Amino acid sequence: MVLVAPEIHWNTGNIGRTCLAAGAVLHLIKPLGFSLERREVKRAGLDYWEHVALRVWEGFGEFLAWAAPADGEVALFTKSGLRPLWSLPPLPRLFLVFGSETRGLPEFIADAYAGSTFHIPITAQARSLNLSTAVGIALYESLRHRPPLHAWPPRCG
């Protein structure tokens, strides 16, 4: 799970808890809109925050250099994504990328992966989903074709 410039500490804490429950790594791309030492982040992650597999990167380029994703291993989530989330590829390694709560993904990332965009279908009455809700939906959908949780940890970075 990759969050680019997340702004709201309780969303990140909830996402951390979801990643822990799903056996996923949480990658945070700076700048962050909060300190990771804030009590609220830890509270949102409950007493599990220290067990979250967390990587913090100075920028998206640094993350990409480390991850070296193959074709198809990056899935961007945007309101205007080309495909619905149930079209995610069933790969052993997949980086789900979400932008900040108010600004979304930076244009340079959206342009670089324009053919790999996904959306979570919602009704016209809702403007958007909360980031932590959207991440949970996308993360568990991405795991649907993998072995059961008792066979984990998954092979992902």
N, C-alpha and C positions, 0 to 999 in steps of 0.2 A: 504494500500500500504506500503510495507516494502522495504527500500533501505539499503543494507548492505555496509557500508564504501564507500558512494558516494564520488567522487573526484572532480567533476566539478560543480561549484556553479550555473551556469545558467541552467544546466539540473535540478538540485534540485529545483530551483525557478520555472521553467516551470512545473515540476511535482507537486509542491505545488499548483499552480494555477489550474491544471487539477483536483487534488483531491478536491479542494474547489468547482469547478464547478460540480463535480460528487457526492459531499456529502460524500467523503471518508476521512478517517484519514490517515495522512502521518506519518509513523514510520521511524525514522532515527537511524541506528545502528552505533555507533562510532567504529573506528575513522573516522572522517569526513576529507575530503581533503581541507576544507575551514572553515571559521568562519560563523556562522549563522548571525552575525552582519554585514557581508559585504554588502555594498551597491548594489553589483551586484545581490545577491540572492534576495534582496527585489525588485530590478528593474525587474528581470525576473518574479517575482510573481506580478508585477505591484503594485497597491496600496492595493491589497487584502492580502498580506503576513500575516498581523496581524490577519486575519480572518481564516487562514488555521488551521485546527485541526491537530496540530503537537505534536508528542511525540518523545523525544530523549532518547535513551537507551545507556548505557555504553557498552553493548555487546549483542550478540544474545541470550545468556542464560538468561539475565535479561528480555529481551522482551518475551521469551517463558514462563518464570515463571509468568509474568503478564497476557499474553494472554491465556495460557493454552489451546492451540488449540486441538480440537477433531480430530479424524481420518478424513482425507480428507480436512481439513480446511486450509492446507498450500499447496500452489502451487508455485513451483520454476520455474523461467523462465531462460532457458539457450539455447544457440545455438543448443545444442545436446539433448534437451528435448525429452522424449519418445513420447509424444502426441502433436498434434497441439492445439493451444489455443482454438479452438472452441469445444474442449473436456472438457473444464473446468466444474466442477460439479456445478449445480445450487443450491448452498447453501445460506442460509440467512447470513452467516458469512464466509468470505474467505480472507485469507491473501496471497496476491500476492507478492512474494519475488524476488527481483532483486539484482544482485551483482554490484560491482563497474564497471566503464566504461572501465578500462584497465585490471583488474584482474578477473572479474566475481565473482562468489560466492566462498567463502572459501570451501575447500575440506570437512571439518567436517560437514558443512551444506548440501552440495550436497550428501554426503554419508548418512546422517540421513534421508533425504527425497528422496532417489534415485527413488522410485516408484511414486513420485508425481512431475515429471518434465514435463514441457511444452515448446513448441517453437512456434515462429511466423514464418510461412513459408515465405521464401524470395527466390529470384532467385539465381542461382550460381554466377551471376555477382556481387552481393553485398556481401561484407564480413559480414556486420551486419547492424543493425538499430541503430540510435542514441537512447540513453537510454530514453530520455523524449518521443520520438516517440513511442518506444516499450511499455512504461508504459501506455501511452494514449490508444493505441490499446488494450492492455490486460485489462485495467481497464474497458473500455466501453464494451468489450466482456463479462466480468464477470457480468456486470449489465444487460445484455440483457434479462434475465429471471426474473428480479425483477420488482416491481411496477414502474410506470412512475415517473419521477423526481418530479412532483408536489405532489406525495404521500410521499415524503421523509421528514425527514432524515432516512436513512436506519438503520437497527439494526446491527451495527458493532462497534468494539472497536478500 
